[in-house]
Amino acid sequence: MNTAPAITLTRPDVQRLERLIASLDEDAPGIEALQGELDRAEVLEAEQIPAGVVTMNSRVHCREDISGKDYHLTLVYPKDAGPQGTVSILAPVGSALIGLRVGQHIDWPTPQGKSLSLQLLAVEYQPEAAGDHHL
């Protein structure tokens, strides 16, 4: 598995995600991975976050390196997951995407126990860049 890339999170996202973690059972799936991402992230104020960084409620375009398959995903809180194209922050790919910059690669663990390598090609929508700081 590759070394985890550097990530950047907004202070409001970190605060909301910490509240989410505190509200769940400590053994709930995805909490440990998400907490690991929060612990290693550089944290900036929302107004300082570059437009090409994945934040909560961002819509992204990424590509699986080997197959070339494209994914267009919106990173959401668990309560908003379910509709096609949404991915929960507690899903392995969700916690792997948060804080990435365009051009970075992540290893995405699949439910079958394999690891796929994804490259972030674009952040198609980011709430902070759009001025939607309430999301």
Wavefront OBJ file of the C-alpha trace (Angstrom):
o trace
v 0.000 0.000 0.000
v 1.241 3.498 -0.831
v 2.118 6.084 1.796
v -0.884 8.263 2.563
v -0.703 11.644 0.803
v -0.726 14.896 2.759
v -4.238 16.189 3.330
v -5.839 19.505 4.271
v -9.175 19.923 6.040
v -11.268 22.910 7.011
v -11.739 23.673 10.690
v -15.568 23.515 10.351
v -15.345 20.082 8.667
v -13.067 18.789 11.425
v -15.452 20.082 14.106
v -18.503 18.533 12.389
v -16.716 15.224 11.807
v -15.550 15.073 15.422
v -19.179 15.595 16.515
v -20.241 12.817 14.122
v -17.651 10.430 15.584
v -18.718 11.313 19.144
v -22.361 10.560 18.268
v -21.660 7.017 17.029
v -20.825 3.777 18.797
v -17.043 3.547 19.161
v -16.991 0.316 17.129
v -19.078 1.688 14.238
v -17.554 0.908 10.828
v -15.335 3.624 9.395
v -14.705 5.585 12.591
v -11.114 4.464 13.058
v -10.126 5.334 9.470
v -11.850 8.713 9.658
v -10.231 9.545 13.001
v -6.850 8.668 11.502
v -7.439 11.153 8.693
v -8.507 13.885 11.116
v -5.439 13.270 13.274
v -2.958 13.631 10.407
v -4.551 16.529 8.531
v -3.353 20.100 8.223
v -6.318 22.215 9.351
v -7.151 25.580 7.778
v -10.003 28.033 8.120
v -12.676 27.504 5.452
v -11.750 30.763 3.689
v -8.125 29.563 3.318
v -8.827 26.186 1.713
v -7.692 25.936 -1.933
v -10.421 25.201 -4.508
v -8.794 21.910 -5.582
v -9.100 20.256 -2.146
v -11.870 17.770 -1.303
v -14.055 19.000 1.561
v -17.361 17.702 2.856
v -20.124 17.915 0.240
v -17.575 18.293 -2.556
v -18.305 16.638 -5.907
v -15.191 15.007 -7.360
v -14.024 13.256 -10.505
v -11.510 10.472 -10.001
v -10.140 7.606 -12.092
v -9.122 4.094 -11.123
v -5.545 3.676 -12.358
v -5.620 0.122 -13.740
v -9.087 -0.067 -15.343
v -9.349 3.606 -16.268
v -12.897 3.683 -14.854
v -14.107 7.169 -13.967
v -16.078 7.980 -10.828
v -18.060 11.135 -10.127
v -18.783 11.153 -6.401
v -20.175 13.552 -3.832
v -18.662 13.179 -0.357
v -21.489 13.344 2.195
v -22.364 12.730 5.819
v -23.852 9.267 6.505
v -27.414 10.649 6.769
v -27.146 11.944 3.168
v -25.622 8.786 1.645
v -27.670 6.486 -0.540
v -28.516 8.333 -3.732
v -26.442 7.328 -6.762
v -23.081 9.094 -6.810
v -22.941 9.830 -3.080
v -20.329 8.321 -0.796
v -20.406 8.499 2.986
v -17.420 9.921 4.821
v -17.497 6.686 6.856
v -17.028 4.508 3.741
v -13.394 3.576 3.053
v -13.281 5.643 -0.143
v -14.967 8.563 1.650
v -12.409 8.831 4.412
v -9.661 8.298 1.828
v -10.924 11.194 -0.343
v -11.339 13.856 2.344
v -8.619 16.488 2.183
v -7.021 15.303 -1.075
v -5.768 17.751 -3.691
v -6.272 17.402 -7.434
v -3.547 15.146 -8.859
v -3.046 13.070 -5.718
v -3.519 9.295 -5.611
v -5.166 7.199 -2.905
v -5.488 3.503 -2.304
v -9.145 2.567 -1.984
v -9.871 -0.653 -0.079
v -12.751 -2.554 -1.698
v -15.300 -4.675 0.171
v -13.604 -7.736 -1.405
v -10.346 -6.908 0.409
v -8.506 -5.642 -2.666
v -6.978 -2.217 -3.047
v -7.631 0.027 -6.026
v -5.565 3.107 -6.772
v -7.563 6.239 -7.573
v -6.312 9.551 -8.899
v -8.253 12.708 -8.083
v -8.724 14.439 -11.442
v -10.969 17.335 -10.461
v -13.000 18.872 -7.695
v -16.114 19.697 -9.713
v -17.823 21.488 -6.826
v -16.452 22.560 -3.461
v -18.770 24.383 -1.034
v -16.033 26.712 0.238
v -15.010 27.809 -3.291
v -18.687 28.376 -4.150
v -19.212 30.443 -0.992
v -21.508 27.789 0.515
v -19.868 27.786 3.942
v -23.009 26.450 5.640
v -22.707 22.999 3.992
l 1 2 3 4 5 6 7 8 9 10 11 12 13 14 15 16 17 18 19 20 21 22 23 24 25 26 27 28 29 30 31 32 33 34 35 36 37 38 39 40 41 42 43 44 45 46 47 48 49 50 51 52 53 54 55 56 57 58 59 60 61 62 63 64 65 66 67 68 69 70 71 72 73 74 75 76 77 78 79 80 81 82 83 84 85 86 87 88 89 90 91 92 93 94 95 96 97 98 99 100 101 102 103 104 105 106 107 108 109 110 111 112 113 114 115 116 117 118 119 120 121 122 123 124 125 126 127 128 129 130 131 132 133 134 135
